Every structure is written in C-alpha cells, then in structure tokens.
Amino acid sequence: QVQLVESGGGLVQPGGSLRLSCTASGIIFRLNAMDWYRQAPGKQRELVAQITNDGSTKYVDSVNGRFTISRDNAKKTVYLQINSLKPEDTAVYYCHTLLGYVDYWGQGTQVTVTS
C-alpha cells in the first residue's frame, strides 16, 4: 500500500522559512518522480515543484528562487525548503507521485504566512 506522509507545516511570519518533508512507503522510491502541490482557500490545486528520479528539478515561476525541492532516496523522503515566505504562499501543501496511471497524495500540511 502506497503512503505519503507530509510534515513540517506551520504558522510563520512573512520572510520566514519552513522545510516540508514527505516520507513515502509502498513504492520503490528511487524510481519515482516526486512533486509538491499546494491548494490555497478557494483556489485550484497547483503544482509548485517537481523532482525526477535522477534529481532534475522544475518549479512554477511564482516560487522559483525561493523554493528548493530535494530528495533523500535512502530515507525515502522528499523535501521542500521554502524561503522568503509571502502571505500568498498560504496553502495546504501536498506531496504527490504517479505510479503507472494512479495518482497518490499525502494528507497535506498547512502553511500559513501572516504577520
């Protein structure tokens, strides 16, 4: 059974930083591309960062230079380092992977940026 478990969200002030973690089980982690999505209140879920199995990364323009996705295959964990947080980064952040034609999601972790 595939499970993705996120952690690391919280309440931070603008300009602050957080590191989100997502630990996977039930998959051959090193073979899977991993993604981080986010969903703000009243908005559609959007892809913010991707990392392939060989470590190549891609970001949505709005987070480029502030967010860094990385992975530790030995720990079966993908990270999202978020710096220079803005109020518009407030959202539930989800870990995602695609296995065959099936999407797997974590339960989400809340990030709230407010002064």
C-alpha positions, 0 to 999 in steps of 0.5 A: 500500500502506497503512503505519503506522509507530509510534515513540517507545516506551520504558522510563520511570519512573512520572510520566514522559512519552513522545510516540508518533508514527505516520507513515502512507503509502498513504492520503490522510491528511487524510481519515482518522480516526486512533486509538491502541490499546494491548494490555497482557500478557494483556489485550484490545486497547483503544482509548485515543484517537481523532482525526477528520479535522477534529481532534475528539478522544475518549479512554477515561476511564482516560487522559483528562487525561493523554493528548493525541492530535494530528495533523500532516496535512502530515507525515502523522503522528499523535501521542500525548503521554502524561503522568503515566505509571502502571505500568498504562499498560504496553502495546504501543501501536498506531496504527490507521485504517479505510479503507472496511471494512479495518482497518490497524495499525502494528507497535506500540511498547512502553511500559513504566512501572516504577520 
